[in-house]
Amino acid sequence: MCETLRELMKEDFEKQERETKKETLLEAIQNLMETMKCSADQTMEALKIPDADKGKYIAKL
């Protein structure tokens, strides 16, 4: 039982960590767009965000 609980906690922590990284990256995109006067596409190219992920961030901008 302890092992199962440990695994669930690990999965929850990893999910939270991924969400935090996404939020931080979104904030970086917004900041660069504002301070450098770049488009969303230019900013994401500079940050080397994979094409497959760009739509997710554009939807949140």
N, CA, C, O and CB atoms as a CASP TS submission, in Angstrom:
PFRMAT TS
TARGET T0000
AUTHOR 0000-0000-0000
METHOD Language model
MODEL 1
PARENT N/A
ATOM      1  N   MET     1       0.815  -1.195   0.000  1.00  0.00           N
ATOM      2  CA  MET     1       0.000   0.000   0.000  1.00  0.00           C
ATOM      3  C   MET     1       0.857   1.257   0.000  1.00  0.00           C
ATOM      4  O   MET     1       0.543   2.211  -0.711  1.00  0.00           O
ATOM      5  CB  MET     1      -0.926  -0.001   1.194  1.00  0.00           C
ATOM      6  N   CYS     2       1.921   1.278   0.772  1.00  0.00           N
ATOM      7  CA  CYS     2       2.806   2.438   0.810  1.00  0.00           C
ATOM      8  C   CYS     2       3.405   2.708  -0.565  1.00  0.00           C
ATOM      9  O   CYS     2       3.526   3.860  -0.982  1.00  0.00           O
ATOM     10  CB  CYS     2       3.921   2.230   1.840  1.00  0.00           C
ATOM     11  N   GLU     3       3.777   1.650  -1.259  1.00  0.00           N
ATOM     12  CA  GLU     3       4.365   1.804  -2.591  1.00  0.00           C
ATOM     13  C   GLU     3       3.354   2.421  -3.557  1.00  0.00           C
ATOM     14  O   GLU     3       3.715   3.274  -4.368  1.00  0.00           O
ATOM     15  CB  GLU     3       4.855   0.442  -3.127  1.00  0.00           C
ATOM     16  N   THR     4       2.110   2.002  -3.478  1.00  0.00           N
ATOM     17  CA  THR     4       1.059   2.558  -4.341  1.00  0.00           C
ATOM     18  C   THR     4       0.863   4.042  -4.050  1.00  0.00           C
ATOM     19  O   THR     4       0.752   4.851  -4.970  1.00  0.00           O
ATOM     20  CB  THR     4      -0.272   1.794  -4.142  1.00  0.00           C
ATOM     21  N   LEU     5       0.823   4.387  -2.791  1.00  0.00           N
ATOM     22  CA  LEU     5       0.667   5.787  -2.403  1.00  0.00           C
ATOM     23  C   LEU     5       1.856   6.608  -2.873  1.00  0.00           C
ATOM     24  O   LEU     5       1.691   7.722  -3.371  1.00  0.00           O
ATOM     25  CB  LEU     5       0.504   5.913  -0.883  1.00  0.00           C
ATOM     26  N   ARG     6       3.038   6.066  -2.718  1.00  0.00           N
ATOM     27  CA  ARG     6       4.250   6.739  -3.159  1.00  0.00           C
ATOM     28  C   ARG     6       4.208   6.993  -4.672  1.00  0.00           C
ATOM     29  O   ARG     6       4.578   8.071  -5.139  1.00  0.00           O
ATOM     30  CB  ARG     6       5.490   5.905  -2.788  1.00  0.00           C
ATOM     31  N   GLU     7       3.761   6.007  -5.416  1.00  0.00           N
ATOM     32  CA  GLU     7       3.671   6.130  -6.877  1.00  0.00           C
ATOM     33  C   GLU     7       2.646   7.200  -7.272  1.00  0.00           C
ATOM     34  O   GLU     7       2.892   7.992  -8.181  1.00  0.00           O
ATOM     35  CB  GLU     7       3.291   4.770  -7.510  1.00  0.00           C
ATOM     36  N   LEU     8       1.512   7.218  -6.593  1.00  0.00           N
ATOM     37  CA  LEU     8       0.492   8.231  -6.862  1.00  0.00           C
ATOM     38  C   LEU     8       1.009   9.641  -6.557  1.00  0.00           C
ATOM     39  O   LEU     8       0.755  10.581  -7.310  1.00  0.00           O
ATOM     40  CB  LEU     8      -0.769   7.943  -6.036  1.00  0.00           C
ATOM     41  N   MET     9       1.723   9.770  -5.465  1.00  0.00           N
ATOM     42  CA  MET     9       2.279  11.067  -5.088  1.00  0.00           C
ATOM     43  C   MET     9       3.323  11.516  -6.108  1.00  0.00           C
ATOM     44  O   MET     9       3.403  12.694  -6.456  1.00  0.00           O
ATOM     45  CB  MET     9       2.900  11.000  -3.679  1.00  0.00           C
ATOM     46  N   LYS    10       4.116  10.561  -6.578  1.00  0.00           N
ATOM     47  CA  LYS    10       5.139  10.868  -7.579  1.00  0.00           C
ATOM     48  C   LYS    10       4.477  11.345  -8.870  1.00  0.00           C
ATOM     49  O   LYS    10       4.919  12.333  -9.456  1.00  0.00           O
ATOM     50  CB  LYS    10       6.030   9.629  -7.851  1.00  0.00           C
ATOM     51  N   GLU    11       3.446  10.673  -9.314  1.00  0.00           N
ATOM     52  CA  GLU    11       2.733  11.051 -10.528  1.00  0.00           C
ATOM     53  C   GLU    11       2.116  12.440 -10.382  1.00  0.00           C
ATOM     54  O   GLU    11       2.168  13.250 -11.308  1.00  0.00           O
ATOM     55  CB  GLU    11       1.648  10.018 -10.854  1.00  0.00           C
ATOM     56  N   ASP    12       1.539  12.707  -9.227  1.00  0.00           N
ATOM     57  CA  ASP    12       0.936  14.013  -8.970  1.00  0.00           C
ATOM     58  C   ASP    12       1.991  15.112  -8.982  1.00  0.00           C
ATOM     59  O   ASP    12       1.772  16.186  -9.544  1.00  0.00           O
ATOM     60  CB  ASP    12       0.196  14.007  -7.627  1.00  0.00           C
ATOM     61  N   PHE    13       3.124  14.844  -8.368  1.00  0.00           N
ATOM     62  CA  PHE    13       4.217  15.809  -8.342  1.00  0.00           C
ATOM     63  C   PHE    13       4.726  16.079  -9.751  1.00  0.00           C
ATOM     64  O   PHE    13       4.962  17.232 -10.113  1.00  0.00           O
ATOM     65  CB  PHE    13       5.360  15.306  -7.450  1.00  0.00           C
ATOM     66  N   GLU    14       4.898  15.029 -10.551  1.00  0.00           N
ATOM     67  CA  GLU    14       5.396  15.196 -11.918  1.00  0.00           C
ATOM     68  C   GLU    14       4.408  15.977 -12.780  1.00  0.00           C
ATOM     69  O   GLU    14       4.809  16.794 -13.609  1.00  0.00           O
ATOM     70  CB  GLU    14       5.675  13.831 -12.551  1.00  0.00           C
ATOM     71  N   LYS    15       3.124  15.724 -12.582  1.00  0.00           N
ATOM     72  CA  LYS    15       2.097  16.458 -13.327  1.00  0.00           C
ATOM     73  C   LYS    15       2.144  17.937 -12.949  1.00  0.00           C
ATOM     74  O   LYS    15       2.081  18.802 -13.823  1.00  0.00           O
ATOM     75  CB  LYS    15       0.684  15.870 -13.049  1.00  0.00           C
ATOM     76  N   GLN    16       2.252  18.229 -11.675  1.00  0.00           N
ATOM     77  CA  GLN    16       2.327  19.614 -11.203  1.00  0.00           C
ATOM     78  C   GLN    16       3.584  20.289 -11.742  1.00  0.00           C
ATOM     79  O   GLN    16       3.548  21.461 -12.116  1.00  0.00           O
ATOM     80  CB  GLN    16       2.312  19.665  -9.660  1.00  0.00           C
ATOM     81  N   GLU    17       4.677  19.567 -11.784  1.00  0.00           N
ATOM     82  CA  GLU    17       5.924  20.105 -12.300  1.00  0.00           C
ATOM     83  C   GLU    17       5.797  20.465 -13.785  1.00  0.00           C
ATOM     84  O   GLU    17       6.290  21.509 -14.212  1.00  0.00           O
ATOM     85  CB  GLU    17       7.059  19.099 -12.093  1.00  0.00           C
ATOM     86  N   ARG    18       5.143  19.612 -14.567  1.00  0.00           N
ATOM     87  CA  ARG    18       4.926  19.896 -15.996  1.00  0.00           C
ATOM     88  C   ARG    18       4.058  21.136 -16.172  1.00  0.00           C
ATOM     89  O   ARG    18       4.339  21.972 -17.031  1.00  0.00           O
ATOM     90  CB  ARG    18       4.268  18.687 -16.700  1.00  0.00           C
ATOM     91  N   GLU    19       3.012  21.261 -15.369  1.00  0.00           N
ATOM     92  CA  GLU    19       2.126  22.424 -15.450  1.00  0.00           C
ATOM     93  C   GLU    19       2.868  23.705 -15.088  1.00  0.00           C
ATOM     94  O   GLU    19       2.673  24.741 -15.724  1.00  0.00           O
ATOM     95  CB  GLU    19       0.916  22.241 -14.529  1.00  0.00           C
ATOM     96  N   THR    20       3.706  23.636 -14.081  1.00  0.00           N
ATOM     97  CA  THR    20       4.494  24.802 -13.669  1.00  0.00           C
ATOM     98  C   THR    20       5.435  25.229 -14.782  1.00  0.00           C
ATOM     99  O   THR    20       5.589  26.421 -15.047  1.00  0.00           O
ATOM    100  CB  THR    20       5.291  24.498 -12.391  1.00  0.00           C
ATOM    101  N   LYS    21       6.069  24.255 -15.436  1.00  0.00           N
ATOM    102  CA  LYS    21       6.971  24.574 -16.549  1.00  0.00           C
ATOM    103  C   LYS    21       6.211  25.233 -17.693  1.00  0.00           C
ATOM    104  O   LYS    21       6.705  26.182 -18.302  1.00  0.00           O
ATOM    105  CB  LYS    21       7.679  23.304 -17.051  1.00  0.00           C
ATOM    106  N   LYS    22       5.017  24.737 -17.986  1.00  0.00           N
ATOM    107  CA  LYS    22       4.207  25.325 -19.059  1.00  0.00           C
ATOM    108  C   LYS    22       3.828  26.761 -18.721  1.00  0.00           C
ATOM    109  O   LYS    22       3.890  27.639 -19.582  1.00  0.00           O
ATOM    110  CB  LYS    22       2.938  24.486 -19.303  1.00  0.00           C
ATOM    111  N   GLU    23       3.438  27.004 -17.479  1.00  0.00           N
ATOM    112  CA  GLU    23       3.059  28.351 -17.051  1.00  0.00           C
ATOM    113  C   GLU    23       4.253  29.299 -17.120  1.00  0.00           C
ATOM    114  O   GLU    23       4.114  30.451 -17.532  1.00  0.00           O
ATOM    115  CB  GLU    23       2.489  28.321 -15.624  1.00  0.00           C
ATOM    116  N   THR    24       5.413  28.816 -16.721  1.00  0.00           N
ATOM    117  CA  THR    24       6.622  29.628 -16.755  1.00  0.00           C
ATOM    118  C   THR    24       6.999  29.961 -18.190  1.00  0.00           C
ATOM    119  O   THR    24       7.386  31.092 -18.484  1.00  0.00           O
ATOM    120  CB  THR    24       7.777  28.907 -16.054  1.00  0.00           C
ATOM    121  N   LEU    25       6.890  28.985 -19.084  1.00  0.00           N
ATOM    122  CA  LEU    25       7.207  29.216 -20.484  1.00  0.00           C
ATOM    123  C   LEU    25       6.218  30.194 -21.108  1.00  0.00           C
ATOM    124  O   LEU    25       6.613  31.060 -21.890  1.00  0.00           O
ATOM    125  CB  LEU    25       7.208  27.897 -21.255  1.00  0.00           C
ATOM    126  N   LEU    26       4.960  30.067 -20.777  1.00  0.00           N
ATOM    127  CA  LEU    26       3.955  31.007 -21.285  1.00  0.00           C
ATOM    128  C   LEU    26       4.270  32.428 -20.820  1.00  0.00           C
ATOM    129  O   LEU    26       4.154  33.378 -21.595  1.00  0.00           O
ATOM    130  CB  LEU    26       2.539  30.593 -20.818  1.00  0.00           C
ATOM    131  N   GLU    27       4.661  32.567 -19.579  1.00  0.00           N
ATOM    132  CA  GLU    27       5.023  33.886 -19.049  1.00  0.00           C
ATOM    133  C   GLU    27       6.258  34.429 -19.768  1.00  0.00           C
ATOM    134  O   GLU    27       6.334  35.625 -20.049  1.00  0.00           O
ATOM    135  CB  GLU    27       5.280  33.808 -17.525  1.00  0.00           C
ATOM    136  N   ALA    28       7.215  33.566 -20.065  1.00  0.00           N
ATOM    137  CA  ALA    28       8.412  33.996 -20.793  1.00  0.00           C
ATOM    138  C   ALA    28       8.045  34.463 -22.199  1.00  0.00           C
ATOM    139  O   ALA    28       8.575  35.466 -22.678  1.00  0.00           O
ATOM    140  CB  ALA    28       9.445  32.850 -20.865  1.00  0.00           C
ATOM    141  N   ILE    29       7.154  33.753 -22.851  1.00  0.00           N
ATOM    142  CA  ILE    29       6.696  34.149 -24.187  1.00  0.00           C
ATOM    143  C   ILE    29       6.058  35.530 -24.131  1.00  0.00           C
ATOM    144  O   ILE    29       6.371  36.403 -24.940  1.00  0.00           O
ATOM    145  CB  ILE    29       5.692  33.115 -24.755  1.00  0.00           C
ATOM    146  N   GLN    30       5.164  35.717 -23.171  1.00  0.00           N
ATOM    147  CA  GLN    30       4.475  37.005 -23.035  1.00  0.00           C
ATOM    148  C   GLN    30       5.460  38.135 -22.746  1.00  0.00           C
ATOM    149  O   GLN    30       5.352  39.220 -23.316  1.00  0.00           O
ATOM    150  CB  GLN    30       3.424  36.932 -21.921  1.00  0.00           C
ATOM    151  N   ASN    31       6.405  37.881 -21.873  1.00  0.00           N
ATOM    152  CA  ASN    31       7.387  38.911 -21.527  1.00  0.00           C
ATOM    153  C   ASN    31       8.253  39.288 -22.719  1.00  0.00           C
ATOM    154  O   ASN    31       8.503  40.469 -22.959  1.00  0.00           O
ATOM    155  CB  ASN    31       8.268  38.436 -20.381  1.00  0.00           C
ATOM    156  N   LEU    32       8.710  38.290 -23.465  1.00  0.00           N
ATOM    157  CA  LEU    32       9.536  38.580 -24.638  1.00  0.00           C
ATOM    158  C   LEU    32       8.751  39.315 -25.710  1.00  0.00           C
ATOM    159  O   LEU    32       9.271  40.224 -26.356  1.00  0.00           O
ATOM    160  CB  LEU    32      10.110  37.295 -25.212  1.00  0.00           C
ATOM    161  N   MET    33       7.513  38.926 -25.895  1.00  0.00           N
ATOM    162  CA  MET    33       6.683  39.614 -26.880  1.00  0.00           C
ATOM    163  C   MET    33       6.544  41.090 -26.517  1.00  0.00           C
ATOM    164  O   MET    33       6.602  41.965 -27.380  1.00  0.00           O
ATOM    165  CB  MET    33       5.293  38.952 -26.977  1.00  0.00           C
ATOM    166  N   GLU    34       6.362  41.345 -25.239  1.00  0.00           N
ATOM    167  CA  GLU    34       6.170  42.722 -24.786  1.00  0.00           C
ATOM    168  C   GLU    34       7.460  43.532 -24.843  1.00  0.00           C
ATOM    169  O   GLU    34       7.476  44.632 -25.396  1.00  0.00           O
ATOM    170  CB  GLU    34       5.622  42.731 -23.371  1.00  0.00           C
ATOM    171  N   THR    35       8.527  43.007 -24.282  1.00  0.00           N
ATOM    172  CA  THR    35       9.763  43.790 -24.174  1.00  0.00           C
ATOM    173  C   THR    35      10.544  43.870 -25.476  1.00  0.00           C
ATOM    174  O   THR    35      11.178  44.888 -25.753  1.00  0.00           O
ATOM    175  CB  THR    35      10.643  43.204 -23.109  1.00  0.00           C
ATOM    176  N   MET    36      10.508  42.823 -26.270  1.00  0.00           N
ATOM    177  CA  MET    36      11.274  42.801 -27.517  1.00  0.00           C
ATOM    178  C   MET    36      10.423  43.153 -28.731  1.00  0.00           C
ATOM    179  O   MET    36      10.930  43.246 -29.849  1.00  0.00           O
ATOM    180  CB  MET    36      11.898  41.438 -27.715  1.00  0.00           C
ATOM    181  N   LYS    37       9.134  43.348 -28.503  1.00  0.00           N
ATOM    182  CA  LYS    37       8.198  43.683 -29.590  1.00  0.00           C
ATOM    183  C   LYS    37       8.237  42.632 -30.705  1.00  0.00           C
ATOM    184  O   LYS    37       8.255  42.965 -31.890  1.00  0.00           O
ATOM    185  CB  LYS    37       8.528  45.075 -30.170  1.00  0.00           C
ATOM    186  N   CYS    38       8.249  41.359 -30.298  1.00  0.00           N
ATOM    187  CA  CYS    38       8.263  40.243 -31.243  1.00  0.00           C
ATOM    188  C   CYS    38       6.868  39.646 -31.354  1.00  0.00           C
ATOM    189  O   CYS    38       6.043  39.774 -30.449  1.00  0.00           O
ATOM    190  CB  CYS    38       9.282  39.161 -30.809  1.00  0.00           C
ATOM    191  N   SER    39       6.628  39.001 -32.470  1.00  0.00           N
ATOM    192  CA  SER    39       5.362  38.274 -32.621  1.00  0.00           C
ATOM    193  C   SER    39       5.448  36.979 -31.809  1.00  0.00           C
ATOM    194  O   SER    39       6.525  36.576 -31.370  1.00  0.00           O
ATOM    195  CB  SER    39       5.055  37.972 -34.137  1.00  0.00           C
ATOM    196  N   ALA    40       4.317  36.350 -31.624  1.00  0.00           N
ATOM    197  CA  ALA    40       4.288  35.075 -30.905  1.00  0.00           C
ATOM    198  C   ALA    40       5.140  34.044 -31.627  1.00  0.00           C
ATOM    199  O   ALA    40       5.883  33.298 -30.990  1.00  0.00           O
ATOM    200  CB  ALA    40       2.844  34.564 -30.757  1.00  0.00           C
ATOM    201  N   ASP    41       5.037  33.996 -32.952  1.00  0.00           N
ATOM    202  CA  ASP    41       5.825  33.030 -33.723  1.00  0.00           C
ATOM    203  C   ASP    41       7.324  33.285 -33.586  1.00  0.00           C
ATOM    204  O   ASP    41       8.099  32.347 -33.396  1.00  0.00           O
ATOM    205  CB  ASP    41       5.424  33.081 -35.195  1.00  0.00           C
ATOM    206  N   GLN    42       7.733  34.546 -33.681  1.00  0.00           N
ATOM    207  CA  GLN    42       9.149  34.879 -33.540  1.00  0.00           C
ATOM    208  C   GLN    42       9.674  34.497 -32.156  1.00  0.00           C
ATOM    209  O   GLN    42      10.775  33.966 -32.014  1.00  0.00           O
ATOM    210  CB  GLN    42       9.371  36.373 -33.791  1.00  0.00           C
ATOM    211  N   THR    43       8.872  34.776 -31.163  1.00  0.00           N
ATOM    212  CA  THR    43       9.267  34.470 -29.792  1.00  0.00           C
ATOM    213  C   THR    43       9.413  32.977 -29.580  1.00  0.00           C
ATOM    214  O   THR    43      10.387  32.522 -28.979  1.00  0.00           O
ATOM    215  CB  THR    43       8.256  35.036 -28.811  1.00  0.00           C
ATOM    216  N   MET    44       8.447  32.211 -30.073  1.00  0.00           N
ATOM    217  CA  MET    44       8.514  30.764 -29.887  1.00  0.00           C
ATOM    218  C   MET    44       9.646  30.139 -30.694  1.00  0.00           C
ATOM    219  O   MET    44      10.223  29.135 -30.275  1.00  0.00           O
ATOM    220  CB  MET    44       7.191  30.126 -30.274  1.00  0.00           C
ATOM    221  N   GLU    45       9.967  30.717 -31.842  1.00  0.00           N
ATOM    222  CA  GLU    45      11.126  30.248 -32.615  1.00  0.00           C
ATOM    223  C   GLU    45      12.403  30.496 -31.813  1.00  0.00           C
ATOM    224  O   GLU    45      13.270  29.627 -31.731  1.00  0.00           O
ATOM    225  CB  GLU    45      11.202  30.965 -34.004  1.00  0.00           C
ATOM    226  N   ALA    46      12.512  31.695 -31.218  1.00  0.00           N
ATOM    227  CA  ALA    46      13.696  32.035 -30.433  1.00  0.00           C
ATOM    228  C   ALA    46      13.858  31.111 -29.226  1.00  0.00           C
ATOM    229  O   ALA    46      14.977  30.778 -28.835  1.00  0.00           O
ATOM    230  CB  ALA    46      13.620  33.487 -29.971  1.00  0.00           C
ATOM    231  N   LEU    47      12.743  30.705 -28.647  1.00  0.00           N
ATOM    232  CA  LEU    47      12.770  29.811 -27.486  1.00  0.00           C
ATOM    233  C   LEU    47      12.837  28.339 -27.876  1.00  0.00           C
ATOM    234  O   LEU    47      12.882  27.460 -27.016  1.00  0.00           O
ATOM    235  CB  LEU    47      11.549  30.046 -26.628  1.00  0.00           C
ATOM    236  N   LYS    48      12.844  28.079 -29.183  1.00  0.00           N
ATOM    237  CA  LYS    48      12.928  26.721 -29.731  1.00  0.00           C
ATOM    238  C   LYS    48      11.797  25.815 -29.243  1.00  0.00           C
ATOM    239  O   LYS    48      12.010  24.655 -28.890  1.00  0.00           O
ATOM    240  CB  LYS    48      14.263  26.102 -29.366  1.00  0.00           C
ATOM    241  N   ILE    49      10.600  26.375 -29.235  1.00  0.00           N
ATOM    242  CA  ILE    49       9.421  25.603 -28.858  1.00  0.00           C
ATOM    243  C   ILE    49       9.028  24.755 -30.070  1.00  0.00           C
ATOM    244  O   ILE    49       8.902  25.280 -31.176  1.00  0.00           O
ATOM    245  CB  ILE    49       8.234  26.543 -28.394  1.00  0.00           C
ATOM    246  N   PRO    50       8.835  23.464 -29.872  1.00  0.00           N
ATOM    247  CA  PRO    50       8.477  22.592 -30.992  1.00  0.00           C
ATOM    248  C   PRO    50       7.176  23.037 -31.666  1.00  0.00           C
ATOM    249  O   PRO    50       6.251  23.508 -31.004  1.00  0.00           O
ATOM    250  CB  PRO    50       8.343  21.148 -30.510  1.00  0.00           C
ATOM    251  N   ASP    51       7.119  22.882 -32.989  1.00  0.00           N
ATOM    252  CA  ASP    51       5.931  23.274 -33.750  1.00  0.00           C
ATOM    253  C   ASP    51       4.672  22.622 -33.193  1.00  0.00           C
ATOM    254  O   ASP    51       3.607  23.239 -33.178  1.00  0.00           O
ATOM    255  CB  ASP    51       6.098  22.905 -35.222  1.00  0.00           C
ATOM    256  N   ALA    52       4.788  21.390 -32.740  1.00  0.00           N
ATOM    257  CA  ALA    52       3.627  20.666 -32.218  1.00  0.00           C
ATOM    258  C   ALA    52       3.042  21.322 -30.962  1.00  0.00           C
ATOM    259  O   ALA    52       1.865  21.129 -30.657  1.00  0.00           O
ATOM    260  CB  ALA    52       4.014  19.228 -31.909  1.00  0.00           C
ATOM    261  N   ASP    53       3.844  22.086 -30.244  1.00  0.00           N
ATOM    262  CA  ASP    53       3.388  22.714 -28.999  1.00  0.00           C
ATOM    263  C   ASP    53       2.945  24.166 -29.168  1.00  0.00           C
ATOM    264  O   ASP    53       2.297  24.720 -28.280  1.00  0.00           O
ATOM    265  CB  ASP    53       4.484  22.652 -27.978  1.00  0.00           C
ATOM    266  N   LYS    54       3.284  24.777 -30.281  1.00  0.00           N
ATOM    267  CA  LYS    54       3.008  26.201 -30.471  1.00  0.00           C
ATOM    268  C   LYS    54       1.529  26.553 -30.371  1.00  0.00           C
ATOM    269  O   LYS    54       1.172  27.576 -29.788  1.00  0.00           O
ATOM    270  CB  LYS    54       3.530  26.640 -31.804  1.00  0.00           C
ATOM    271  N   GLY    55       0.677  25.723 -30.929  1.00  0.00           N
ATOM    272  CA  GLY    55      -0.755  25.993 -30.894  1.00  0.00           C
ATOM    273  C   GLY    55      -1.304  26.081 -29.480  1.00  0.00           C
ATOM    274  O   GLY    55      -2.204  26.873 -29.200  1.00  0.00           O
ATOM    275  N   LYS    56      -0.756  25.260 -28.590  1.00  0.00           N
ATOM    276  CA  LYS    56      -1.202  25.266 -27.193  1.00  0.00           C
ATOM    277  C   LYS    56      -0.915  26.617 -26.537  1.00  0.00           C
ATOM    278  O   LYS    56      -1.728  27.143 -25.777  1.00  0.00           O
ATOM    279  CB  LYS    56      -0.513  24.134 -26.402  1.00  0.00           C
ATOM    280  N   TYR    57       0.267  27.167 -26.852  1.00  0.00           N
ATOM    281  CA  TYR    57       0.638  28.436 -26.241  1.00  0.00           C
ATOM    282  C   TYR    57      -0.096  29.608 -26.894  1.00  0.00           C
ATOM    283  O   TYR    57      -0.492  30.551 -26.209  1.00  0.00           O
ATOM    284  CB  TYR    57       2.145  28.644 -26.338  1.00  0.00           C
ATOM    285  N   ILE    58      -0.276  29.552 -28.206  1.00  0.00           N
ATOM    286  CA  ILE    58      -1.000  30.619 -28.898  1.00  0.00           C
ATOM    287  C   ILE    58      -2.417  30.726 -28.356  1.00  0.00           C
ATOM    288  O   ILE    58      -2.942  31.826 -28.183  1.00  0.00           O
ATOM    289  CB  ILE    58      -1.026  30.367 -30.421  1.00  0.00           C
ATOM    290  N   ALA    59      -3.032  29.582 -28.088  1.00  0.00           N
ATOM    291  CA  ALA    59      -4.403  29.581 -27.563  1.00  0.00           C
ATOM    292  C   ALA    59      -4.486  30.257 -26.191  1.00  0.00           C
ATOM    293  O   ALA    59      -5.539  30.774 -25.818  1.00  0.00           O
ATOM    294  CB  ALA    59      -4.930  28.143 -27.466  1.00  0.00           C
ATOM    295  N   LYS    60      -3.393  30.256 -25.449  1.00  0.00           N
ATOM    296  CA  LYS    60      -3.400  30.834 -24.103  1.00  0.00           C
ATOM    297  C   LYS    60      -2.942  32.289 -24.058  1.00  0.00           C
ATOM    298  O   LYS    60      -3.034  32.944 -23.020  1.00  0.00           O
ATOM    299  CB  LYS    60      -2.525  30.016 -23.202  1.00  0.00           C
ATOM    300  N   LEU    61      -2.452  32.784 -25.182  1.00  0.00           N
ATOM    301  CA  LEU    61      -1.943  34.179 -25.187  1.00  0.00           C
ATOM    302  C   LEU    61      -3.069  35.181 -25.211  1.00  0.00           C
ATOM    303  O   LEU    61      -2.822  36.387 -25.217  1.00  0.00           O
ATOM    304  CB  LEU    61      -1.028  34.420 -26.389  1.00  0.00           C
TER
END
